[in-house]
Amino acid sequence: MAHTFSSYIAIGDSFTEGYGDDLPDGTPRGWADLVALGLALASAPATVTYANLAIRGKKLAPIVGEQLDAAITQHPALISMNGGGNDLMRPRVSIKSIADQLEKLEAMFVRGTLTADEFERQKRRLLGP
């Protein structure tokens, strides 16, 4: 029996939002929309709720500080995150800092400890007060 998810939230920047990958009517359709479709097809006849909170131009700190916070409060069964690309395009960027932030986030996701309380503790550690 395949594992299914009842809810999915995607967070990130323009890549997750689907900017530049428009449907014929001009609506953005990114990779996260295709993941949601695949989850829905795999879960049928059950339904899957889906929200794409990604916003183009966002850097990693606002993705973590705003979008991830909003996603966690909704208690989805699955969260995907893609970010850091906009940070890398800035002058004098610390690639090590971006990589460290992503590794800390990955560890929280992999451990499955990303409850709202744990997220707040980690967010303060990750982004500062």
N, CA, C and O atoms as a MOPAC input file, in Angstrom:
PM7 MOZYME 1SCF
protein

 N      0.84200 1    -1.18600 1     0.00000 1
 C      0.00000 1     0.00000 1     0.00000 1
 C      0.88600 1     1.24700 1     0.00000 1
 O      1.80700 1     1.35800 1     0.80900 1
 N      0.61400 1     2.15500 1    -0.88100 1
 C      1.38500 1     3.38700 1    -1.00000 1
 C      1.02500 1     4.35100 1     0.12500 1
 O     -0.12500 1     4.42200 1     0.55700 1
 N      2.03500 1     5.09600 1     0.59400 1
 C      1.79000 1     6.11300 1     1.61800 1
 C      1.15800 1     7.32600 1     0.95500 1
 O      1.65100 1     7.79700 1    -0.07000 1
 N      0.10100 1     7.82400 1     1.51400 1
 C     -0.54800 1     9.01300 1     0.96200 1
 C     -0.54000 1    10.13000 1     1.99400 1
 O     -0.39100 1     9.88100 1     3.19000 1
 N     -0.70000 1    11.33800 1     1.53600 1
 C     -0.72700 1    12.51400 1     2.39600 1
 C     -2.08400 1    13.20900 1     2.22400 1
 O     -2.60000 1    13.33000 1     1.11300 1
 N     -2.63500 1    13.65300 1     3.32700 1
 C     -3.93600 1    14.31900 1     3.26600 1
 C     -3.80500 1    15.81700 1     3.02100 1
 O     -4.76900 1    16.46800 1     2.61900 1
 N     -2.61100 1    16.36800 1     3.26100 1
 C     -2.41700 1    17.80600 1     3.06700 1
 C     -0.95900 1    18.09000 1     2.71600 1
 O     -0.04500 1    17.39500 1     3.15900 1
 N     -0.77100 1    19.12100 1     1.91300 1
 C      0.55500 1    19.47400 1     1.40700 1
 C      0.65000 1    20.98400 1     1.27600 1
 O     -0.24500 1    21.62700 1     0.72900 1
 N      1.75200 1    21.55200 1     1.78800 1
 C      2.01600 1    22.98700 1     1.64700 1
 C      3.41400 1    23.16200 1     1.09100 1
 O      4.37000 1    22.56700 1     1.58800 1
 N      3.53000 1    23.98300 1     0.05800 1
 C      4.81700 1    24.30800 1    -0.55800 1
 C      5.19200 1    25.73700 1    -0.17800 1
 O      4.35400 1    26.63800 1    -0.20700 1
 N      6.45800 1    25.93200 1     0.17700 1
 C      6.95000 1    27.27000 1     0.49200 1
 C      8.22600 1    27.52300 1    -0.30200 1
 O      8.92100 1    26.58600 1    -0.69500 1
 N      8.52600 1    28.79800 1    -0.53400 1
 C      9.74200 1    29.11500 1    -1.25900 1
 C      9.66200 1    30.42000 1    -2.01200 1
 O      8.95700 1    31.34800 1    -1.61500 1
 N     10.39900 1    30.47600 1    -3.11000 1
 C     10.49000 1    31.67600 1    -3.93600 1
 C      9.81800 1    31.43500 1    -5.28800 1
 O      8.92600 1    30.59400 1    -5.39800 1
 N     10.23800 1    32.15900 1    -6.30000 1
 C      9.58900 1    32.07600 1    -7.61400 1
 C      9.65400 1    30.68200 1    -8.23000 1
 O      8.75900 1    30.29200 1    -8.98100 1
 N     10.69600 1    29.94100 1    -7.92000 1
 C     10.83200 1    28.58900 1    -8.46300 1
 C      9.67500 1    27.70500 1    -7.99400 1
 O      9.09300 1    26.95800 1    -8.78000 1
 N      9.35500 1    27.80000 1    -6.71800 1
 C      8.23900 1    27.02800 1    -6.16800 1
 C      6.90300 1    27.61000 1    -6.60200 1
 O      5.95400 1    26.87300 1    -6.86900 1
 N      6.83300 1    28.93100 1    -6.67000 1
 C      5.59700 1    29.59200 1    -7.07800 1
 C      5.19200 1    29.18600 1    -8.49100 1
 O      4.00500 1    29.06200 1    -8.79300 1
 N      6.17200 1    28.98300 1    -9.34300 1
 C      5.88400 1    28.61900 1   -10.72400 1
 C      6.10200 1    29.75700 1   -11.69800 1
 O      5.66100 1    29.68800 1   -12.84500 1
 N      6.77800 1    30.80400 1   -11.25300 1
 C      7.03200 1    31.95300 1   -12.11800 1
 C      7.79000 1    31.50900 1   -13.37200 1
 O      8.82600 1    30.85000 1   -13.28300 1
 N      7.26200 1    31.87500 1   -14.52500 1
 C      7.88800 1    31.51600 1   -15.79300 1
 C      7.42800 1    30.18600 1   -16.34600 1
 O      7.80300 1    29.80700 1   -17.45500 1
 N      6.62000 1    29.47700 1   -15.58400 1
 C      6.07300 1    28.19000 1   -16.02700 1
 C      4.55100 1    28.34300 1   -16.07200 1
 O      3.81800 1    27.71600 1   -15.30700 1
 N      4.10900 1    29.19400 1   -16.98800 1
 C      2.69800 1    29.56800 1   -17.03200 1
 C      1.84600 1    28.59600 1   -17.83600 1
 O      2.27300 1    28.02800 1   -18.84200 1
 N      0.62500 1    28.43400 1   -17.34800 1
 C     -0.39400 1    27.70800 1   -18.10000 1
 C     -0.85900 1    28.59400 1   -19.25300 1
 O     -0.55100 1    29.78600 1   -19.25400 1
 N     -1.58100 1    28.06500 1   -20.22600 1
 C     -2.04200 1    28.88900 1   -21.34900 1
 C     -2.83500 1    30.13500 1   -20.93000 1
 O     -2.83300 1    31.13800 1   -21.64400 1
 N     -3.51600 1    30.07600 1   -19.77000 1
 C     -4.28500 1    31.24200 1   -19.32100 1
 C     -3.43800 1    32.25000 1   -18.55200 1
 O     -3.96200 1    33.25400 1   -18.07100 1
 N     -2.11200 1    31.99100 1   -18.42600 1
 C     -1.21600 1    32.91800 1   -17.74900 1
 C     -1.02200 1    32.62600 1   -16.26500 1
 O     -0.21900 1    33.29400 1   -15.61400 1
 N     -1.72300 1    31.66300 1   -15.72400 1
 C     -1.57900 1    31.28100 1   -14.32500 1
 C     -0.27000 1    30.52400 1   -14.13400 1
 O      0.02100 1    29.59300 1   -14.88500 1
 N      0.53100 1    30.91800 1   -13.12600 1
 C      1.76900 1    30.16800 1   -12.90300 1
 C      1.47600 1    28.73600 1   -12.44500 1
 O      0.56500 1    28.49900 1   -11.65100 1
 N      2.26400 1    27.78900 1   -12.96000 1
 C      2.12300 1    26.39400 1   -12.56000 1
 C      3.53500 1    25.84700 1   -12.40100 1
 O      4.23100 1    25.58400 1   -13.38200 1
 N      3.93700 1    25.68400 1   -11.16800 1
 C      5.29500 1    25.22100 1   -10.91100 1
 C      5.35800 1    23.76500 1   -10.52100 1
 O      4.36300 1    23.04100 1   -10.56600 1
 N      6.54100 1    23.35700 1   -10.14100 1
 C      6.75700 1    21.96200 1    -9.77500 1
 C      5.89900 1    21.55600 1    -8.58300 1
 O      5.44600 1    20.41300 1    -8.51600 1
 N      5.66800 1    22.46400 1    -7.64900 1
 C      4.86700 1    22.11800 1    -6.46700 1
 C      3.42700 1    21.79100 1    -6.85800 1
 O      2.79500 1    20.92300 1    -6.25400 1
 N      2.91700 1    22.48200 1    -7.86100 1
 C      1.56000 1    22.17900 1    -8.33700 1
 C      1.50100 1    20.76800 1    -8.92400 1
 O      0.50900 1    20.05700 1    -8.76400 1
 N      2.56800 1    20.38100 1    -9.60000 1
 C      2.61300 1    19.03700 1   -10.17400 1
 C      2.75100 1    17.97400 1    -9.08000 1
 O      2.18300 1    16.88700 1    -9.19200 1
 N      3.50300 1    18.29000 1    -8.02900 1
 C      3.59600 1    17.37000 1    -6.88900 1
 C      2.21900 1    17.20900 1    -6.25200 1
 O      1.79800 1    16.09400 1    -5.94500 1
 N      1.51800 1    18.32600 1    -6.05500 1
 C      0.17800 1    18.26200 1    -5.46000 1
 C     -0.76200 1    17.42400 1    -6.32000 1
 O     -1.55600 1    16.64200 1    -5.79700 1
 N     -0.67400 1    17.58500 1    -7.61300 1
 C     -1.50500 1    16.78800 1    -8.51800 1
 C     -1.17700 1    15.30500 1    -8.37300 1
 O     -2.08000 1    14.47200 1    -8.29500 1
 N      0.10500 1    14.97800 1    -8.33900 1
 C      0.51300 1    13.58400 1    -8.16500 1
 C      0.03000 1    13.01300 1    -6.84400 1
 O     -0.41000 1    11.86400 1    -6.79000 1
 N      0.10600 1    13.79800 1    -5.77600 1
 C     -0.38600 1    13.34200 1    -4.47300 1
 C     -1.88500 1    13.09200 1    -4.51700 1
 O     -2.37500 1    12.10400 1    -3.97000 1
 N     -2.60800 1    13.99100 1    -5.17300 1
 C     -4.05900 1    13.83500 1    -5.27800 1
 C     -4.41800 1    12.58100 1    -6.06800 1
 O     -5.31600 1    11.83400 1    -5.68000 1
 N     -3.72000 1    12.35100 1    -7.16800 1
 C     -3.99800 1    11.16100 1    -7.97800 1
 C     -3.68100 1     9.88400 1    -7.20200 1
 O     -4.41900 1     8.90200 1    -7.28200 1
 N     -2.58800 1     9.90500 1    -6.45800 1
 C     -2.19300 1     8.72400 1    -5.68700 1
 C     -3.12000 1     8.47500 1    -4.50300 1
 O     -3.24100 1     7.34500 1    -4.03100 1
 N     -3.77000 1     9.52200 1    -4.02700 1
 C     -4.62100 1     9.40800 1    -2.84500 1
 C     -6.08200 1     9.15600 1    -3.16900 1
 O     -6.87000 1     8.86000 1    -2.27100 1
 N     -6.46100 1     9.26900 1    -4.44000 1
 C     -7.86900 1     9.10700 1    -4.82300 1
 C     -8.38900 1     7.76400 1    -4.33200 1
 O     -7.67100 1     6.76700 1    -4.39800 1
 N     -9.60000 1     7.72100 1    -3.85000 1
 C    -10.64400 1     8.74600 1    -3.89000 1
 C    -10.57500 1     9.76500 1    -2.75600 1
 O    -11.38200 1    10.69500 1    -2.73000 1
 N     -9.63100 1     9.62000 1    -1.81000 1
 C     -9.49300 1    10.62000 1    -0.74700 1
 C     -9.00600 1    11.94100 1    -1.34300 1
 O     -8.42200 1    11.96000 1    -2.42700 1
 N     -9.24200 1    13.01600 1    -0.64800 1
 C     -8.81700 1    14.32700 1    -1.13600 1
 C     -7.51600 1    14.75100 1    -0.45700 1
 O     -7.17600 1    14.28200 1     0.62900 1
 N     -6.80800 1    15.64300 1    -1.12300 1
 C     -5.57700 1    16.22700 1    -0.59300 1
 C     -5.75000 1    17.74000 1    -0.63200 1
 O     -6.03000 1    18.30600 1    -1.68900 1
 N     -5.58600 1    18.39500 1     0.50900 1
 C     -5.61400 1    19.85000 1     0.52000 1
 C     -4.21600 1    20.34800 1     0.17900 1
 O     -3.21800 1    19.71900 1     0.53200 1
 N     -4.15500 1    21.48900 1    -0.51600 1
 C     -2.87700 1    21.99400 1    -1.01500 1
 C     -2.86500 1    23.50700 1    -0.95700 1
 O     -3.84700 1    24.16900 1    -1.29100 1
 N     -1.72700 1    24.04300 1    -0.52400 1
 C     -1.50400 1    25.49000 1    -0.56000 1
 C     -0.06300 1    25.73600 1    -0.99700 1
 O      0.86400 1    25.07600 1    -0.52800 1
 N      0.10700 1    26.69300 1    -1.89800 1
 C      1.42800 1    27.11400 1    -2.33200 1
 C      1.62900 1    28.52500 1    -1.78900 1
 O      1.05100 1    29.48000 1    -2.30800 1
 N      2.43900 1    28.65600 1    -0.75800 1
 C      2.67000 1    29.94400 1    -0.10200 1
 C      3.87800 1    30.68500 1    -0.66700 1
 O      4.22700 1    31.75800 1    -0.17400 1
 N      4.51300 1    30.13700 1    -1.67900 1
 C      5.73400 1    30.71900 1    -2.24500 1
 C      5.46100 1    32.09000 1    -2.86200 1
 O      4.39600 1    32.35000 1    -3.42100 1
 N      6.46900 1    32.95300 1    -2.73600 1
 C      6.38100 1    34.30900 1    -3.29500 1
 C      7.70000 1    34.63200 1    -3.99100 1
 O      8.77300 1    34.49200 1    -3.40500 1
 N      7.60800 1    35.06000 1    -5.23200 1
 C      8.82300 1    35.36600 1    -5.99800 1
 C      9.64200 1    36.45900 1    -5.31900 1
 O      9.10600 1    37.39600 1    -4.72500 1
 N     10.95600 1    36.30400 1    -5.43000 1
 C     11.88000 1    37.28700 1    -4.88900 1
 C     12.24600 1    37.09000 1    -3.43200 1
 O     13.14000 1    37.77200 1    -2.93100 1
 N     11.58600 1    36.18200 1    -2.73900 1
 C     11.86200 1    35.99300 1    -1.31000 1
 C     13.23600 1    35.37000 1    -1.09900 1
 O     13.65100 1    34.46300 1    -1.82000 1
 N     13.92600 1    35.88800 1    -0.08500 1
 C     15.19200 1    35.29000 1     0.32100 1
 C     14.90500 1    34.26900 1     1.42300 1
 O     13.77600 1    34.15600 1     1.90100 1
 N     15.92600 1    33.53800 1     1.81100 1
 C     15.75500 1    32.41800 1     2.73000 1
 C     15.18300 1    32.83500 1     4.08900 1
 O     14.28700 1    32.16600 1     4.60400 1
 N     15.67700 1    33.91300 1     4.67100 1
 C     15.19800 1    34.31200 1     5.99800 1
 C     13.68900 1    34.58700 1     6.00800 1
 O     13.00700 1    34.10200 1     6.91200 1
 N     13.13300 1    35.34100 1     5.05200 1
 C     11.68500 1    35.53100 1     5.05100 1
 C     10.89900 1    34.25000 1     4.74900 1
 O      9.77800 1    34.07800 1     5.22800 1
 N     11.48800 1    33.36300 1     3.96100 1
 C     10.80600 1    32.08900 1     3.70300 1
 C     10.66400 1    31.33200 1     5.01900 1
 O      9.59300 1    30.82000 1     5.34600 1
 N     11.76500 1    31.27000 1     5.76800 1
 C     11.74500 1    30.57000 1     7.05100 1
 C     10.89600 1    31.33100 1     8.06100 1
 O     10.08800 1    30.73300 1     8.77100 1
 N     11.07300 1    32.63700 1     8.12700 1
 C     10.41000 1    33.43400 1     9.15000 1
 C      8.94400 1    33.69300 1     8.93200 1
 O      8.21500 1    33.94800 1     9.89100 1
 N      8.48800 1    33.63500 1     7.69600 1
 C      7.08500 1    33.94700 1     7.41200 1
 C      6.33700 1    32.74200 1     6.84700 1
 O      5.33400 1    32.30400 1     7.41100 1
 N      6.82900 1    32.21600 1     5.74000 1
 C      6.09700 1    31.13800 1     5.07500 1
 C      6.10500 1    29.84100 1     5.87700 1
 O      5.07000 1    29.19100 1     6.02200 1
 N      7.26800 1    29.46700 1     6.39700 1
 C      7.33800 1    28.21400 1     7.15000 1
 C      6.50500 1    28.30200 1     8.41300 1
 O      5.82500 1    27.34500 1     8.78600 1
 N      6.55600 1    29.44100 1     9.06500 1
 C      5.73800 1    29.66100 1    10.25900 1
 C      4.25600 1    29.48500 1     9.92400 1
 O      3.52800 1    28.80500 1    10.64600 1
 N      3.81900 1    30.09800 1     8.83100 1
 C      2.40700 1    29.98600 1     8.41600 1
 C      2.06000 1    28.54600 1     8.04600 1
 O      0.95900 1    28.07900 1     8.33600 1
 N      2.98600 1    27.85000 1     7.41400 1
 C      2.72200 1    26.46100 1     7.01400 1
 C      2.58600 1    25.55700 1     8.23500 1
 O      1.67600 1    24.73100 1     8.29800 1
 N      3.47600 1    25.70800 1     9.19400 1
 C      3.46400 1    24.84000 1    10.37500 1
 C      2.16600 1    24.99500 1    11.16700 1
 O      1.63500 1    24.01600 1    11.69100 1
 N      1.66300 1    26.21100 1    11.25100 1
 C      0.44000 1    26.42300 1    12.03400 1
 C     -0.75900 1    25.70700 1    11.42700 1
 O     -1.76400 1    25.50000 1    12.10700 1
 N     -0.66300 1    25.32800 1    10.16200 1
 C     -1.76500 1    24.60200 1     9.51100 1
 C     -1.62500 1    23.09000 1     9.64700 1
 O     -2.51200 1    22.35100 1     9.22000 1
 N     -0.52400 1    22.61600 1    10.23700 1
 C     -0.29600 1    21.19200 1    10.50500 1
 C     -0.46500 1    20.30200 1     9.26500 1
 O     -1.20500 1    19.32000 1     9.31600 1
 N      0.20800 1    20.62800 1     8.15800 1
 C      0.08200 1    19.75800 1     6.98000 1
 C      0.80700 1    18.43300 1     7.19900 1
 O      1.70800 1    18.33300 1     8.03200 1
 N      0.40900 1    17.44100 1     6.45400 1
 C      1.08900 1    16.14900 1     6.49900 1
 C      2.43900 1    16.22200 1     5.79000 1
 O      3.34000 1    15.43700 1     6.08800 1
 N      2.58400 1    17.16500 1     4.84700 1
 C      3.80800 1    17.28200 1     4.05900 1
 C      4.08500 1    18.75100 1     3.77200 1
 O      3.18500 1    19.50500 1     3.40000 1
 N      5.34800 1    19.14900 1     3.95000 1
 C      5.80600 1    20.49800 1     3.59300 1
 C      7.02600 1    20.33900 1     2.69200 1
 O      7.92200 1    19.54400 1     2.97700 1
 N      7.05000 1    21.10800 1     1.59500 1
 C      8.26500 1    21.16900 1     0.78400 1
 C      8.77100 1    22.60300 1     0.80600 1
 O      7.98600 1    23.54800 1     0.89500 1
 N     10.09100 1    22.75800 1     0.72300 1
 C     10.69000 1    24.08100 1     0.76400 1
 C     11.83300 1    24.14800 1    -0.22800 1
 O     12.67100 1    23.24800 1    -0.28600 1
 N     11.86600 1    25.21500 1    -1.00400 1
 C     12.99000 1    25.49700 1    -1.86900 1
 C     13.30700 1    26.96500 1    -1.70900 1
 O     12.43700 1    27.81000 1    -1.92200 1
 N     14.51700 1    27.28400 1    -1.34500 1
 C     14.88500 1    28.68500 1    -1.16900 1
 C     16.38700 1    28.83200 1    -1.12400 1
 O     17.12200 1    27.84600 1    -1.09100 1
 N     16.83000 1    30.06000 1    -1.12300 1
 C     18.24500 1    30.37800 1    -1.06900 1
 C     18.80300 1    30.89900 1    -2.38000 1
 O     19.86500 1    31.52000 1    -2.40400 1
 N     18.09400 1    30.65000 1    -3.46600 1
 C     18.57900 1    31.10100 1    -4.77200 1
 C     18.67500 1    32.61500 1    -4.87100 1
 O     19.62900 1    33.13600 1    -5.44800 1
 N     17.70700 1    33.32600 1    -4.32000 1
 C     17.74900 1    34.78700 1    -4.37200 1
 C     18.85900 1    35.34400 1    -3.49000 1
 O     19.43900 1    36.38500 1    -3.79700 1
 N     19.15400 1    34.64700 1    -2.39100 1
 C     20.26400 1    35.06200 1    -1.53200 1
 C     21.58600 1    34.97100 1    -2.28600 1
 O     22.44700 1    35.84200 1    -2.16600 1
 N     21.73200 1    33.89300 1    -3.06900 1
 C     22.99200 1    33.65400 1    -3.76900 1
 C     23.28400 1    34.70100 1    -4.84300 1
 O     24.43600 1    34.87200 1    -5.24100 1
 N     22.26200 1    35.39800 1    -5.30900 1
 C     22.45700 1    36.40700 1    -6.36000 1
 C     22.84500 1    37.77300 1    -5.79500 1
 O     23.05500 1    38.71300 1    -6.56100 1
 N     22.94200 1    37.89900 1    -4.49200 1
 C     23.29400 1    39.16600 1    -3.86800 1
 C     24.80600 1    39.31800 1    -3.78800 1
 O     25.52900 1    38.33700 1    -3.61400 1
 N     25.28200 1    40.57000 1    -3.91700 1
 C     26.72500 1    40.78100 1    -3.76000 1
 C     27.14400 1    40.49300 1    -2.31300 1
 O     26.36800 1    40.69900 1    -1.38000 1
 N     28.33100 1    40.03300 1    -2.14800 1
 C     28.91200 1    39.75500 1    -0.82700 1
 C     28.09900 1    38.73100 1    -0.02600 1
 O     28.01600 1    38.82100 1     1.19900 1
 N     27.51700 1    37.78400 1    -0.70600 1
 C     26.76000 1    36.74200 1    -0.02600 1
 C     27.71100 1    35.74700 1     0.63500 1
 O     28.79100 1    35.46900 1     0.11300 1
 N     27.31100 1    35.22300 1     1.76500 1
 C     28.06100 1    34.15500 1     2.41600 1
 C     27.40100 1    32.83000 1     2.03300 1
 O     26.37000 1    32.45600 1     2.59200 1
 N     27.99500 1    32.13600 1     1.08900 1
 C     27.44700 1    30.85800 1     0.65100 1
 C     27.44400 1    29.87300 1     1.81700 1
 O     26.52600 1    29.06300 1     1.94100 1
 N     28.45700 1    29.93700 1     2.66600 1
 C     28.51100 1    29.06000 1     3.82600 1
 C     27.32500 1    29.32300 1     4.74900 1
 O     26.73200 1    28.37700 1     5.26800 1
 N     26.97600 1    30.56300 1     4.95900 1
 C     25.83500 1    30.89700 1     5.81900 1
 C     24.52800 1    30.33800 1     5.25300 1
 O     23.71300 1    29.78200 1     5.98900 1
 N     24.34000 1    30.48700 1     3.95300 1
 C     23.13100 1    29.95400 1     3.30800 1
 C     23.11400 1    28.43800 1     3.43500 1
 O     22.08300 1    27.85700 1     3.77700 1
 N     24.23700 1    27.79600 1     3.16600 1
 C     24.31800 1    26.33600 1     3.26900 1
 C     24.05900 1    25.87600 1     4.70100 1
 O     23.36100 1    24.88500 1     4.91700 1
 N     24.61500 1    26.58500 1     5.67600 1
 C     24.39400 1    26.22500 1     7.08100 1
 C     22.91400 1    26.32400 1     7.44900 1
 O     22.38000 1    25.44700 1     8.12700 1
 N     22.25400 1    27.39400 1     7.00000 1
 C     20.82500 1    27.56000 1     7.29000 1
 C     20.00800 1    26.42800 1     6.67300 1
 O     19.11000 1    25.87900 1     7.31100 1
 N     20.32800 1    26.08700 1     5.42800 1
 C     19.59700 1    25.00400 1     4.75700 1
 C     19.83900 1    23.65900 1     5.43400 1
 O     18.92300 1    22.84500 1     5.54800 1
 N     21.07400 1    23.42700 1     5.88500 1
 C     21.37300 1    22.17100 1     6.57400 1
 C     20.61500 1    22.06800 1     7.89800 1
 O     20.13700 1    20.99000 1     8.25000 1
 N     20.49900 1    23.17300 1     8.63100 1
 C     19.74200 1    23.16300 1     9.88600 1
 C     18.26600 1    22.88400 1     9.62700 1
 O     17.63100 1    22.12000 1    10.35400 1
 N     17.73300 1    23.50700 1     8.59200 1
 C     16.33800 1    23.24400 1     8.23800 1
 C     16.13900 1    21.79100 1     7.83700 1
 O     15.17300 1    21.14900 1     8.24800 1
 N     17.05900 1    21.28500 1     7.03500 1
 C     16.95600 1    19.89600 1     6.61000 1
 C     16.95200 1    18.95800 1     7.80800 1
 O     16.18100 1    17.99900 1     7.84200 1
 N     17.79800 1    19.22500 1     8.78200 1
 C     17.86600 1    18.37300 1     9.96800 1
 C     16.53500 1    18.38100 1    10.71200 1
 O     16.09100 1    17.34100 1    11.20000 1
 N     15.89900 1    19.54200 1    10.80200 1
 C     14.59400 1    19.60600 1    11.47200 1
 C     13.55100 1    18.80600 1    10.70500 1
 O     12.75300 1    18.08800 1    11.30900 1
 N     13.54900 1    18.92100 1     9.39100 1
 C     12.58000 1    18.18200 1     8.58600 1
 C     12.81100 1    16.67500 1     8.69400 1
 O     11.86600 1    15.90700 1     8.87400 1
 N     14.07000 1    16.25900 1     8.58200 1
 C     14.38800 1    14.83900 1     8.59700 1
 C     14.05700 1    14.21900 1     9.95000 1
 O     13.53900 1    13.10400 1    10.01100 1
 N     14.35200 1    14.93200 1    11.03200 1
 C     14.04400 1    14.41800 1    12.36300 1
 C     12.54200 1    14.36900 1    12.61100 1
 O     12.07500 1    13.65600 1    13.49900 1
 N     11.78500 1    15.13300 1    11.81900 1
 C     10.34600 1    15.16500 1    12.03000 1
 C      9.97000 1    15.92000 1    13.28800 1
 O      8.90100 1    15.69400 1    13.85500 1
 N     10.84700 1    16.82000 1    13.73000 1
 C     10.59600 1    17.54700 1    14.97500 1
 C     10.10000 1    18.95700 1    14.72100 1
 O     10.19700 1    19.81000 1    15.60300 1
 N      9.58400 1    19.21500 1    13.56800 1
 C      9.21800 1    20.57500 1    13.22200 1
 C      7.82100 1    20.91600 1    13.73100 1
 O      6.94200 1    21.28200 1    12.95000 1
 N      7.62300 1    20.79500 1    15.03200 1
 C      6.39000 1    21.26700 1    15.65000 1
 C      6.48200 1    22.77700 1    15.75000 1
 O      7.55500 1    23.34300 1    15.54000 1
 N      5.39200 1    23.43300 1    16.06400 1
 C      5.40100 1    24.89600 1    16.16100 1
 C      6.37300 1    25.37000 1    17.23800 1
 O      7.09800 1    26.34200 1    17.02500 1
 N      6.39800 1    24.70000 1    18.38900 1
 C      7.31400 1    25.10500 1    19.45800 1
 C      8.77000 1    24.89800 1    19.06400 1
 O      9.60900 1    25.77400 1    19.27100 1
 N      9.06300 1    23.72800 1    18.49300 1
 C     10.42900 1    23.44300 1    18.06800 1
 C     10.84500 1    24.41800 1    16.97900 1
 O     11.98700 1    24.87500 1    16.96200 1
 N      9.93300 1    24.74100 1    16.07100 1
 C     10.24700 1    25.68200 1    15.00800 1
 C     10.62700 1    27.03700 1    15.58200 1
 O     11.59900 1    27.64300 1    15.12900 1
 N      9.88700 1    27.52500 1    16.56600 1
 C     10.19300 1    28.83000 1    17.16100 1
 C     11.58200 1    28.82600 1    17.79000 1
 O     12.33400 1    29.78800 1    17.63300 1
 N     11.92800 1    27.76100 1    18.49500 1
 C     13.26900 1    27.66600 1    19.09700 1
 C     14.34400 1    27.66100 1    18.01000 1
 O     15.34000 1    28.37700 1    18.10900 1
 N     14.13700 1    26.85800 1    16.98400 1
 C     15.12900 1    26.75200 1    15.91300 1
 C     15.20300 1    28.03700 1    15.08800 1
 O     16.27900 1    28.42100 1    14.63000 1
 N     14.08300 1    28.68600 1    14.90300 1
 C     14.06900 1    29.92800 1    14.11700 1
 C     14.90400 1    30.99600 1    14.82800 1
 O     15.67100 1    31.71600 1    14.18900 1
 N     14.75400 1    31.09500 1    16.13400 1
 C     15.57200 1    32.06800 1    16.88700 1
 C     17.05400 1    31.73200 1    16.76200 1
 O     17.89000 1    32.62500 1    16.62200 1
 N     17.37500 1    30.43700 1    16.81400 1
 C     18.77100 1    30.01100 1    16.68600 1
 C     19.28500 1    30.27200 1    15.28000 1
 O     20.43400 1    30.67600 1    15.09900 1
 N     18.43900 1    30.04300 1    14.28600 1
 C     18.81700 1    30.16000 1    12.88000 1
 C     18.93500 1    31.61700 1    12.43400 1
 O     19.89800 1    31.99600 1    11.76700 1
 N     17.94800 1    32.42400 1    12.81000 1
 C     17.86700 1    33.79700 1    12.30200 1
 C     18.26500 1    34.84700 1    13.32700 1
 O     18.44600 1    36.01400 1    12.98000 1
 N     18.40400 1    34.44800 1    14.58200 1
 C     18.71400 1    35.40100 1    15.63100 1
 C     17.43700 1    35.95100 1    16.24300 1
 O     16.33800 1    35.61700 1    15.79900 1
 N     17.57600 1    36.79400 1    17.26300 1
 C     16.38900 1    37.31800 1    17.98100 1
 C     15.53600 1    38.21700 1    17.12200 1
 O     14.51500 1    38.72700 1    17.58500 1

